[in-house]
Amino acid sequence: MSPTIPTDLLITVGAGALMVFGLVGVIAPVLPGLGLQWIAGLAYGLLIGWGPWGPWLFLLMSVFTVIGFVADVGMSAAGAKVRGASLWS
């Protein structure tokens, strides 16, 4: 009988890999960033379980994700305005 890898370990490693990939995506604009990290956190919590602090930490992660998205859009709009783009572009 061959040894098997526990499903929890595979899910944890997969979620961790998505988190790292999302962190690279925060720096490299071609790759998905914050959204991928949020999805990885949600998937991990739903598949493995939240634990006692899990929902609160996920809520904190969600707040930081929203702040990051707003900052990203705001900085893009400010940069475009400085370069002379119209309000509708």
Secondary structure, DSSP 8 states (H G I E B T S, - for coil): ------HHHHHHHHHHHHHHHHHHHHHSTTS--HHHHHHHHHHHHHHH--TTTHHHHHHHHHHHHHHHHHHHHHHHHHHHHHTT--TT-
